[in-house]
Amino acid sequence: MNIRGQVSILGFLKDESGVVESTLVIIPLVILFLSVIQIASAVMQHNAITNQVQGDVSRAALYGTSTPFSEGTKRSLTGGGEILIGRRSERITPLSPLFIGTPFVSATSIAVDENP
């Protein structure tokens, strides 16, 4: 490669035109990406909590055990039996600094215990 080719390549690499435009595009793109990841994470955490609460309530109704879940209540039904209501709320794990405050995800599940 001759000197003229090396100079043109170095000149191309040192050229800074387009830096401002790419920065103006990349910042909102990173914010959008982090927001989508945070929303997906919150949905997955909500589904996991819902499954845990429903499993605990169903297990307590089937086996007649005490309520091992937080904020669990039993209410008597008029025809016999009981209804179990389980609630749980947990703090969402923030993945980005864009998440403001202390957000919580809560889930409520019910099950009917026919053999009190």
N, C-alpha and C positions, 0 to 999 in steps of 0.2 A: 504494500500500500504506500502511496506517495504522501508527501507532506500536505499537499492540498486536500486529500481525502481525510487525513487526520484532523486538519484544521476545521473542515466542515462538520465532522462528527462532534468535535469538542464544542463548536459553536452551537450546534443543535442541542447538546446536553446543557449548555449554560443559558439557553434561551428560557426566560421565565414567563413568556406570554401564556395566558390561560391558567395561571396559578390561582388567581382570584376567583375565576369562574368555577374551577373544580372545587375550591374550598366552599363556595356558596352552595354547591350541590351536595357535597359530602356531609356537611354538618346536618342538614335536615334528614338526609338519608340514614345517618347513624341514629338520630333521634327516633325516626320511624321504626328502624330495626329493633332498637331497645324496647320501644313501646309494644310492638307486636310480640316480642319474646316475653315481656312482663304479663301481657294479657293471657297468652297461652299458658304460662306458669300458674297464674291465678286460677284459670279454669281447671287445670290438672289438680291443683291443691284442693279446690272445691269438690271435685269428683272423688278424690281420695277420702276426704273427710266425710262426705255423704255415704260412701261405701262402708267406712268404719262404723259410723253411727248406726246405719241400718243393720249391719252385722251384729253389733252389740245388742240392739233392741230385739232383734229376732232371736238371738241366742237366749236372752233373758226370758222371752216369752215362751220359747220351746222347752227349755229346761227348768223353768221356774226359779232361776237364780235371782239374786238381788241385782239391782241395776249397777253395773260396773262403770257406766259412762257418766260423764259430768252432766249435771242438770237433768237427771232422769226423774220422771214422775210416774206414778201409777194412779189411775182413776178407776173407780168401780163403775161397772155398767149395770143398768137396771135389770137386764135379763140374766145376769150372772156373768162372771168373768171380769177381766180388767183390761184396760187399754194402757199400754206403755208408750210414753212419749219421751224421746231422747233428743237432746239438743247439745250441740258442740260448736264452739267458735274458736278459731285459731288465727293468729297473726300471719299475714302473707309475707313471705320472704321477699324483700325487695332485691331486684336484680340490677336496677339502674338508679342513678341519683335523681331521676325524674319523678320517682314515686314520692309524693309529698304526704306527710302524716303517718298514722299508724293504721293501715287498712286491715280489716278482719274479714274472714270468710266464715259464714255460719251455715249449719245444716240442721234440719229437723226431720226426724223419722218417727213413725208410729208402728206398733204391732199390737195385735189382739191376743190376750192370754185367756183361753177358754177354760182353763183348769186352775183356778186360783188356789 
